Amino acid sequence: MILRSLLVFVAGCCLILPDAYGASASSTRSFDKARIEWNAPQKPFRIYGNTWYVGPHGLSAILVDTGKGLALFDGDLPESPPQIEAHLRQLGFRVRDVKWIFNSHAHADHAGGIAALQRDSGARVLASAEGAKELEAGGAWPPDPQYGFGLTYTPVKRVRVVRDGEILHLGGVAITAHYTPGHTPGSTSWTWASCEAGRCLRIAYVDSLTALAAPGYRFSDHPRYTAAFRRSIATVSALSCDILLTPHPGASDFWERIARRKSPDDVAPLVDAGAFRAYASDAAKALDAQLARERTTTK
């Protein structure tokens, strides 16, 4: 199921992303439609323990209550913050209690709303070294394979760089950074534990592993980058976690799993240690397919 979701996601991005920077009125309309679908309303809900889903339907925004402040993962599109902030209030939280905003990768559909959320909450933004540079450049970062699409957003100020493997102790939660470059140079996955009724589960917010590129960029022209991409896939495959979350929920069958819940507190459909290996395996196949396509096309 994950492979089918990944293939649909990749195909959709390949069709949609060029339209975002688009050359024609029809292509602009296509991207506008995608943005509407990604930002479709979604009621917030508890995933497990102190971890909540607070994003729109098509783009994840994950909230963790550390006991001494809220940690938010991703800010989604530039138009997403009002919905995310409303979700916080619906759950009984205050926007100003968001103390940390973490980023998966610095594209406009996951980082476009961070500047506004930072402004409204006063939170500190955290990202990888390369991710911080792209956030502070508002998405205009030439090393990114998708740089040629040209989609930018409000730059994020004062980004705190988190090292690969660094563990951040925030309140009662320890959040670990895992550099997983490939989809972007700064892509980062994050792991932590959430507990409920004496049972603790390891949760991983794993960044996109799709090999997407703007016209003119070829992964095969960048062997060191491609090798790092493969190491990222191996890192994800080896994660020892229980629940897989991804920036695009559909890329990991999140909504299908949620639909199988027998109650709002039923976590069983979400627990799948094998999902990480499947997600990584499908990403490796997609990267191999992209490289194969590049071998059959001229520069």
Residue pairs with C-beta under 8 A, 6 or more apart in sequence:
1 253
1 256
2 251
2 252
2 253
2 275
2 278
2 279
2 282
3 278
3 282
3 285
5 250
5 251
5 252
5 253
6 210
6 251
6 279
6 282
6 283
6 286
7 286
8 250
9 210
9 248
9 250
9 251
10 210
10 211
10 212
10 286
12 34
13 210
13 212
14 212
15 30
16 30
16 31
16 34
17 31
17 146
17 149
17 151
17 212
17 214
18 27
18 149
18 214
18 215
19 27
19 28
19 30
19 31
19 34
20 31
20 108
20 149
20 151
21 149
21 150
21 151
22 28
22 31
35 77
35 79
37 57
37 58
38 56
38 57
38 58
38 59
38 76
38 77
38 109
39 56
39 57
39 58
39 59
39 76
39 77
39 79
39 80
39 83
40 56
40 57
40 58
41 56
41 57
41 83
42 53
42 55
42 56
42 57
43 87
43 90
44 52
44 53
44 54
44 87
44 88
44 90
44 91
45 52
45 53
45 264
46 52
46 53
46 264
46 265
47 53
47 62
47 194
47 203
47 243
47 245
47 270
48 194
48 196
48 201
48 203
48 243
48 267
48 270
49 194
49 195
49 196
49 200
49 201
50 64
50 65
50 66
50 67
50 173
50 194
50 195
51 62
51 63
51 64
51 192
51 194
51 203
52 62
52 63
52 64
52 65
52 91
53 60
53 61
53 62
53 63
54 61
54 62
54 63
54 72
54 84
54 87
54 88
54 91
55 61
55 62
55 74
55 76
55 80
55 83
55 84
55 87
56 76
56 77
56 80
56 83
56 84
57 249
57 255
58 248
58 249
58 250
59 74
59 76
59 77
59 80
59 109
59 110
59 247
59 248
59 249
60 73
60 74
60 76
60 205
60 245
60 246
60 247
60 248
60 249
60 254
61 72
61 73
61 74
61 75
61 76
61 80
61 84
61 87
62 72
62 73
62 74
62 205
62 245
63 70
63 71
63 72
63 73
63 88
63 91
63 93
64 70
64 71
64 72
64 73
64 173
64 175
64 192
64 194
65 93
66 99
66 170
66 171
66 172
66 173
67 171
67 172
67 173
68 99
68 170
68 171
68 172
69 97
69 98
69 99
69 100
69 170
69 171
70 88
70 93
70 97
70 98
70 99
70 100
71 98
71 99
71 100
71 101
71 102
71 170
71 173
71 175
72 84
72 98
72 100
72 101
72 102
72 117
72 123
73 101
73 102
73 103
73 104
73 190
73 205
74 102
74 103
74 104
74 110
74 111
74 114
74 247
75 81
75 84
75 101
75 103
75 110
75 111
75 112
75 113
75 114
75 115
75 116
75 117
76 84
76 109
76 110
76 112
76 113
77 108
77 109
77 112
77 113
78 108
78 112
78 113
78 116
78 153
78 154
79 112
79 113
80 112
80 113
81 113
81 116
81 117
81 120
84 113
84 117
85 95
85 117
85 120
88 94
88 95
88 98
89 95
95 120
95 121
96 120
96 121
96 122
97 121
98 117
98 121
98 123
99 121
99 123
99 124
99 170
100 123
100 124
100 125
100 126
100 168
100 170
101 114
101 117
101 118
101 121
101 123
101 124
101 125
101 126
102 125
102 126
102 127
102 175
102 188
102 190
102 205
103 110
103 111
103 114
103 125
103 126
103 127
103 131
103 135
103 188
104 110
104 187
104 188
104 189
104 190
104 205
104 207
104 208
104 247
105 111
105 131
105 134
105 183
105 184
105 186
105 187
105 188
105 207
105 208
105 247
106 127
106 131
106 134
106 135
106 139
106 141
106 144
106 184
106 186
107 139
107 146
107 151
107 184
108 139
108 151
108 152
108 153
109 247
110 247
111 134
111 135
111 139
111 153
111 156
112 139
112 153
112 154
114 125
114 135
114 156
115 153
115 154
115 155
115 156
115 157
116 154
117 123
118 125
118 156
118 157
124 158
124 160
125 135
125 156
125 158
125 159
125 160
126 159
126 160
126 161
126 162
126 168
127 135
127 159
127 160
127 161
127 162
127 186
127 188
128 161
128 162
128 164
128 177
128 179
128 181
128 186
128 187
128 188
129 161
129 163
129 186
130 141
130 143
130 181
130 184
130 185
130 186
131 159
131 184
131 185
131 186
131 187
131 188
132 159
132 160
132 161
132 186
133 141
133 186
134 140
134 141
134 144
134 184
134 185
134 186
135 155
135 156
135 159
136 155
136 156
136 157
136 159
137 155
138 152
138 153
138 154
138 155
138 156
139 151
139 152
139 153
140 147
140 150
140 152
141 147
141 184
141 185
141 186
143 185
144 184
144 185
145 183
145 184
145 211
145 212
145 213
145 214
145 217
145 219
146 184
146 212
146 213
146 214
146 217
147 214
147 217
148 213
148 214
148 215
148 216
148 217
149 214
162 168
162 177
162 188
163 177
164 177
164 178
164 179
165 176
165 177
165 178
166 176
166 177
167 174
167 175
167 176
167 177
168 174
168 175
168 176
168 177
173 192
173 193
174 192
174 193
175 190
175 191
175 192
176 190
176 191
176 192
177 188
177 189
177 190
178 188
178 189
178 190
178 191
178 235
178 236
178 239
179 187
179 188
179 232
179 235
180 187
180 188
180 189
180 206
180 207
180 209
180 232
180 235
180 236
181 187
181 225
181 228
181 229
181 232
182 209
182 211
182 225
182 228
182 229
182 232
182 233
182 287
183 207
183 208
183 209
183 210
183 211
183 212
185 225
187 207
187 208
187 232
188 207
189 204
189 205
189 206
189 207
189 235
189 236
189 239
190 204
190 205
191 202
191 203
191 204
191 205
191 239
191 241
192 202
192 203
193 200
193 201
193 202
193 203
194 200
194 201
194 203
195 201
196 267
201 242
201 243
201 267
201 271
202 240
202 241
202 242
202 243
203 241
203 242
203 243
203 245
204 239
204 241
204 243
204 244
204 245
204 276
205 245
205 246
205 247
206 236
206 239
206 244
206 245
206 246
206 252
206 276
206 279
207 246
207 247
208 246
208 247
208 248
208 251
209 229
209 232
209 233
209 236
209 279
209 280
209 283
209 286
210 251
210 283
210 286
211 219
211 229
211 283
211 286
211 287
211 290
211 291
213 219
213 290
218 294
218 299
219 225
219 226
219 229
219 287
219 290
219 291
219 294
220 226
220 291
220 294
220 295
221 299
226 287
226 291
229 287
230 284
230 287
233 280
233 283
233 284
233 287
234 280
236 276
236 279
236 280
236 283
237 276
237 277
237 280
237 281
238 276
239 276
240 273
241 273
241 276
242 270
242 271
242 272
242 273
243 267
243 270
243 271
243 272
244 252
244 272
244 275
244 276
244 279
245 252
245 254
246 252
246 254
246 279
249 255
251 279
252 275
252 279
257 269
257 270
257 272
258 269
258 270
260 269
261 268
261 269
